[in-house]
Amino acid sequence: MEALRVIARPVNRQLVIDLPASLAGDLSYEVIVLPVSETSPPVAPRRRLPAPELAGSAELRDDLVTPASSDSDWDSA
């Protein structure tokens, strides 16, 4: 499903919405009109955190300074 969000000011109590080509076709669309609150800042999405049960279960071997594998791992002989 593709969504289109438009924030616009009405002119003579009318809003004109230009649909992108990806939404063009012989379809019906639902339009919901909500006022934009200019006093409250936009809500930042809540950052996801790993489950507490995973704490200490992962071993970090690569810190971008020390290679994740030793040089002997690359020997093909």
DSSP file (Angstrom, degrees, kcal/mol; ACC not computed):
  #  RESIDUE AA STRUCTURE BP1 BP2  ACC     N-H-->O    O-->H-N    N-H-->O    O-->H-N    TCO  KAPPA ALPHA  PHI   PSI    X-CA   Y-CA   Z-CA
    1    1 A M              0   0    0      0, 0.0     2,-0.4     0, 0.0     0, 0.0   0.000 360.0 360.0 360.0 132.5    0.0    0.0    0.0
    2    2 A E        -     0   0    0     20,-0.1     2,-0.3     2,-0.0     0, 0.0  -0.862 360.0-160.9-104.5 138.9    1.3    3.4   -0.9
    3    3 A A        -     0   0    0     -2,-0.4     2,-0.4     2,-0.0     0, 0.0  -0.875   6.1-154.9-119.7 152.7    0.4    6.5    1.1
    4    4 A L        -     0   0    0     -2,-0.3     2,-0.5     2,-0.0    -2,-0.0  -0.993   6.2-166.5-128.2 123.9    0.6   10.1    0.2
    5    5 A R        +     0   0    0     -2,-0.4     2,-0.4     2,-0.0    -2,-0.0  -0.956  10.6 176.6-114.4 125.8    0.9   12.8    2.9
    6    6 A V        -     0   0    0     -2,-0.5     2,-0.6     2,-0.0    -2,-0.0  -0.994  16.3-162.5-129.4 130.4    0.3   16.4    1.9
    7    7 A I        +     0   0    0     -2,-0.4     2,-0.3     2,-0.0    -2,-0.0  -0.964  31.8 152.3-111.5 117.8    0.3   19.4    4.2
    8    8 A A        -     0   0    0     -2,-0.6    -2,-0.0     9,-0.0     9,-0.0  -0.955  43.5-120.9-144.4 157.7   -1.5   22.3    2.5
    9    9 A R        -     0   0    0     -2,-0.3     2,-0.1     1,-0.0     5,-0.1  -0.862  36.6-117.0-100.1 135.2   -3.5   25.4    3.3
   10   10 A P        -     0   0    0      0, 0.0     2,-0.5     0, 0.0     5,-0.2  -0.413  18.5-152.3 -71.3 147.3   -7.0   25.7    1.9
   11   11 A V  B >  S-A   14   0A   0      3,-2.4     3,-0.9     1,-0.2    -2,-0.0  -0.988  83.8 -11.1-118.6 120.1   -7.8   28.4   -0.6
   12   12 A N  T 3  S-     0   0    0     -2,-0.5    -1,-0.2     1,-0.2     3,-0.1   0.902 130.2 -58.3  53.3  43.5  -11.5   29.4   -0.5
   13   13 A R  T 3  S+     0   0    0      1,-0.2     2,-0.4    -3,-0.1    -1,-0.2   0.760 115.7 115.3  60.4  28.9  -12.1   26.3    1.7
   14   14 A Q  B <   -A   11   0A   0     -3,-0.9    -3,-2.4    -5,-0.1     2,-0.4  -0.975  47.5-163.3-130.4 144.1  -10.7   24.0   -1.0
   15   15 A L        -     0   0    0     -2,-0.4     2,-0.5    -5,-0.2    -3,-0.0  -0.989   7.8-157.4-121.4 133.5   -7.7   21.7   -1.2
   16   16 A V        -     0   0    0     -2,-0.4     2,-0.5     2,-0.0    -2,-0.0  -0.956   8.2-164.1-111.7 126.2   -6.4   20.4   -4.5
   17   17 A I        -     0   0    0     -2,-0.5     2,-0.6    -9,-0.0    -2,-0.0  -0.946   7.2-153.7-114.6 121.3   -4.3   17.2   -4.4
   18   18 A D        -     0   0    0     -2,-0.5    -2,-0.0     0, 0.0     0, 0.0  -0.845  17.8-142.8 -92.6 120.1   -2.2   16.2   -7.3
   19   19 A L        -     0   0    0     -2,-0.6     5,-0.0     1,-0.1   -15,-0.0  -0.611  16.4-117.8 -83.0 140.4   -1.7   12.4   -7.3
   20   20 A P    >   -     0   0    0      0, 0.0     3,-1.6     0, 0.0     4,-0.4  -0.297  31.2-104.2 -68.8 163.4    1.7   11.0   -8.4
   21   21 A A  G >  S+     0   0    0      1,-0.3     3,-1.2     2,-0.2    -2,-0.1   0.814 119.0  64.8 -59.8 -31.4    1.8    8.8  -11.4
   22   22 A S  G 3  S+     0   0    0      1,-0.3    -1,-0.3     3,-0.0   -20,-0.1   0.721 105.8  43.9 -67.3 -19.2    2.2    5.7   -9.2
   23   23 A L  G <  S+     0   0    0     -3,-1.6    -1,-0.3     2,-0.0    -2,-0.2   0.380  89.1 113.6-102.7   1.8   -1.3    6.4   -7.8
   24   24 A A    <   +     0   0    0     -3,-1.2     2,-0.3    -4,-0.4    -3,-0.0  -0.429  43.6  85.2 -73.5 149.0   -3.0    7.1  -11.1
   25   25 A G  S    S-     0   0    0      2,-0.1     2,-1.4    -2,-0.1    -2,-0.0  -0.876  90.5 -57.2 148.3-178.3   -5.6    4.7  -12.4
   26   26 A D  S    S+     0   0    0     -2,-0.3     2,-0.3     2,-0.0    -2,-0.1  -0.480  89.0 120.7 -92.6  63.2   -9.2    3.8  -12.2
   27   27 A L        -     0   0    0     -2,-1.4     2,-0.3    -4,-0.2    -2,-0.1  -0.756  60.6-120.9-121.0 166.7   -9.2    3.4   -8.4
   28   28 A S        -     0   0    0     -2,-0.3     2,-0.3     2,-0.0    -2,-0.0  -0.849  27.3-157.6-105.1 148.8  -11.1    4.9   -5.5
   29   29 A Y        -     0   0    0     -2,-0.3     2,-0.5     2,-0.0     0, 0.0  -0.941  12.8-134.3-128.6 148.3   -9.2    6.7   -2.7
   30   30 A E        -     0   0    0     -2,-0.3     2,-0.5     2,-0.0    -2,-0.0  -0.879  20.9-162.8-100.2 131.7  -10.0    7.5    0.9
   31   31 A V        -     0   0    0     -2,-0.5     2,-0.5     2,-0.0    -2,-0.0  -0.969   6.2-172.6-119.1 126.4   -9.2   11.0    2.0
   32   32 A I        -     0   0    0     -2,-0.5     2,-0.6     2,-0.0    -2,-0.0  -0.980   9.2-156.3-118.3 127.8   -8.9   12.0    5.7
   33   33 A V        +     0   0    0     -2,-0.5    -2,-0.0     2,-0.0     0, 0.0  -0.917  18.2 169.1-110.3 120.5   -8.5   15.6    6.6
   34   34 A L        -     0   0    0     -2,-0.6     2,-0.1     0, 0.0    -2,-0.0  -0.977  35.2-114.2-127.3 141.1   -6.9   16.5    9.9
   35   35 A P        -     0   0    0      0, 0.0     2,-0.5     0, 0.0    -2,-0.0  -0.491  29.6-123.6 -72.6 146.0   -5.7   19.9   11.1
   36   36 A V        -     0   0    0     -2,-0.1     2,-0.7     2,-0.0   -29,-0.0  -0.789  17.3-135.2 -90.7 127.4   -1.9   20.2   11.7
   37   37 A S        -     0   0    0     -2,-0.5    -1,-0.0     1,-0.2     3,-0.0  -0.743  20.1-175.1 -83.6 114.5   -1.0   21.4   15.2
   38   38 A E  S    S+     0   0    0     -2,-0.7    -1,-0.2     1,-0.2    -2,-0.0   0.556  76.9  60.6 -87.1  -8.7    1.7   24.1   14.8
   39   39 A T  S    S+     0   0    0      2,-0.1    -1,-0.2     1,-0.0    -2,-0.0   0.810  94.6  64.9 -89.6 -31.0    2.3   24.4   18.5
   40   40 A S  S    S-     0   0    0      1,-0.0     3,-0.1     3,-0.0    -3,-0.0  -0.767  84.0-124.0 -96.8 137.6    3.4   20.9   19.3
   41   41 A P        -     0   0    0      0, 0.0    -2,-0.1     0, 0.0    -1,-0.0  -0.335  41.1 -86.0 -71.4 158.1    6.6   19.5   17.8
   42   42 A P        -     0   0    0      0, 0.0     2,-0.5     0, 0.0     0, 0.0  -0.359  46.9-111.5 -63.8 145.0    6.5   16.3   15.7
   43   43 A V        -     0   0    0     -3,-0.1     3,-0.1     1,-0.0    -3,-0.0  -0.662  27.2-133.5 -82.1 124.7    6.8   13.2   17.8
   44   44 A A        -     0   0    0     -2,-0.5     3,-0.1     1,-0.1    -1,-0.0  -0.542  30.5-102.8 -74.9 141.2   10.1   11.3   17.2
   45   45 A P        -     0   0    0      0, 0.0     2,-0.3     0, 0.0    -1,-0.1  -0.369  40.6-103.8 -64.6 144.1    9.7    7.6   16.7
   46   46 A R        -     0   0    0      1,-0.1     2,-0.3    -3,-0.1    -3,-0.0  -0.501  36.6-119.9 -70.2 130.9   10.5    5.5   19.8
   47   47 A R        -     0   0    0     -2,-0.3     2,-0.2     1,-0.1    -1,-0.1  -0.536  24.3-126.3 -76.3 133.4   13.9    3.9   19.4
   48   48 A R        -     0   0    0     -2,-0.3    -1,-0.1     1,-0.0     0, 0.0  -0.564  24.8-163.7 -80.4 142.2   13.8    0.1   19.5
   49   49 A L        -     0   0    0     -2,-0.2    -1,-0.0     1,-0.0     0, 0.0  -0.908  25.4-101.2-122.9 151.0   16.1   -1.6   22.0
   50   50 A P        -     0   0    0      0, 0.0     5,-0.1     0, 0.0    -1,-0.0  -0.301  50.7 -87.1 -67.6 158.6   17.1   -5.3   22.1
   51   51 A A    >   -     0   0    0      1,-0.1     3,-1.8     2,-0.0     4,-0.2  -0.369  32.2-124.1 -63.7 142.2   15.4   -7.6   24.6
   52   52 A P  G >  S+     0   0    0      0, 0.0     3,-1.5     0, 0.0    -1,-0.1   0.776 108.4  68.7 -60.0 -25.8   17.1   -7.6   28.0
   53   53 A E  G 3  S+     0   0    0      1,-0.3    -2,-0.0     3,-0.0     0, 0.0   0.729  93.1  59.1 -65.3 -20.4   17.5  -11.4   27.8
   54   54 A L  G X  S+     0   0    0     -3,-1.8     3,-2.2     2,-0.1     4,-0.5   0.527  74.9 125.4 -85.6  -5.7   20.1  -10.8   25.0
   55   55 A A  T <  S+     0   0    0     -3,-1.5    -4,-0.0     1,-0.3     0, 0.0  -0.334  84.2   2.8 -59.6 126.6   22.4   -8.7   27.3
   56   56 A G  T 3  S+     0   0    0      2,-0.1    -1,-0.3    -2,-0.1    -2,-0.1   0.465 102.3 105.7  79.2   2.7   25.9  -10.2   27.3
   57   57 A S    <   +     0   0    0     -3,-2.2     2,-0.4     2,-0.0    -2,-0.1   0.676  63.6  73.9 -88.8 -16.7   25.0  -12.9   24.8
   58   58 A A        -     0   0    0     -4,-0.5     2,-0.6     2,-0.0    -2,-0.1  -0.788  68.6-146.8-102.2 140.1   26.8  -11.4   21.8
   59   59 A E        -     0   0    0     -2,-0.4     2,-0.7     2,-0.0    -2,-0.0  -0.916   9.9-151.2-104.5 120.6   30.6  -11.3   21.4
   60   60 A L        +     0   0    0     -2,-0.6     3,-0.1     1,-0.2    -2,-0.0  -0.820  26.7 161.9 -93.3 114.6   31.9   -8.2   19.6
   61   61 A R        +     0   0    0     -2,-0.7     2,-0.6     1,-0.2    -1,-0.2   0.619  57.1  62.9-108.1 -16.4   35.1   -9.1   17.8
   62   62 A D        +     0   0    0      1,-0.1    -1,-0.2     6,-0.1     6,-0.1  -0.936  43.4 165.4-118.6 116.0   35.4   -6.3   15.3
   63   63 A D        -     0   0    0      3,-0.9    -1,-0.1    -2,-0.6    -3,-0.0   0.117  62.1-104.9-113.6  20.7   35.8   -2.7   16.6
   64   64 A L  S    S+     0   0    0      2,-0.4    -2,-0.1     1,-0.1     4,-0.0   0.392 118.0  58.6  69.9  -1.2   37.0   -1.2   13.2
   65   65 A V  S    S+     0   0    0      1,-0.3    -1,-0.1     2,-0.0    -3,-0.0   0.651 102.2  48.8-115.5 -47.1   40.5   -1.1   14.6
   66   66 A T  S    S-     0   0    0      1,-0.0    -3,-0.9     2,-0.0    -2,-0.4  -0.842  94.5-115.1 -96.5 128.6   41.2   -4.7   15.4
   67   67 A P        -     0   0    0      0, 0.0     4,-0.1     0, 0.0    -1,-0.0  -0.241  13.3-130.3 -61.9 151.5   40.3   -7.2   12.6
   68   68 A A  S    S+     0   0    0     -6,-0.1     2,-0.3     2,-0.1    -6,-0.1   0.737  92.9  38.1 -74.1 -23.6   37.5   -9.6   13.2
   69   69 A S  S    S-     0   0    0      2,-0.0     2,-0.1     5,-0.0     5,-0.0  -0.920  88.3-112.7-126.9 154.7   39.6  -12.5   12.0
   70   70 A S    >   -     0   0    0     -2,-0.3     3,-1.1     1,-0.1     4,-0.4  -0.373  30.2-110.1 -80.4 163.8   43.3  -13.3   12.5
   71   71 A D  G >  S+     0   0    0      1,-0.2     3,-1.3     2,-0.2     4,-0.3   0.818 116.8  63.1 -63.2 -30.9   45.8  -13.2    9.6
   72   72 A S  G >  S+     0   0    0      1,-0.3     3,-1.0     2,-0.2    -1,-0.2   0.752  91.0  66.5 -67.4 -22.6   46.1  -17.0    9.9
   73   73 A D  G <  S+     0   0    0     -3,-1.1    -1,-0.3     1,-0.2    -2,-0.2   0.733  97.4  55.4 -67.2 -20.9   42.4  -17.4    9.0
   74   74 A W  G <  S+     0   0    0     -3,-1.3     2,-0.4    -4,-0.4    -1,-0.2   0.499  78.4 112.1 -91.2  -5.7   43.3  -16.0    5.5
   75   75 A D    <   -     0   0    0     -3,-1.0    -3,-0.0    -4,-0.3    -4,-0.0  -0.559  42.6-176.0 -71.5 124.0   46.0  -18.6    4.8
   76   76 A S              0   0    0     -2,-0.4    -1,-0.2     1,-0.2    -4,-0.0   0.461 360.0 360.0 -99.4  -1.8   44.7  -20.9    2.0
   77   77 A A              0   0    0      0, 0.0    -1,-0.2     0, 0.0    -2,-0.1   0.475 360.0 360.0 -82.2 360.0   47.6  -23.3    2.0
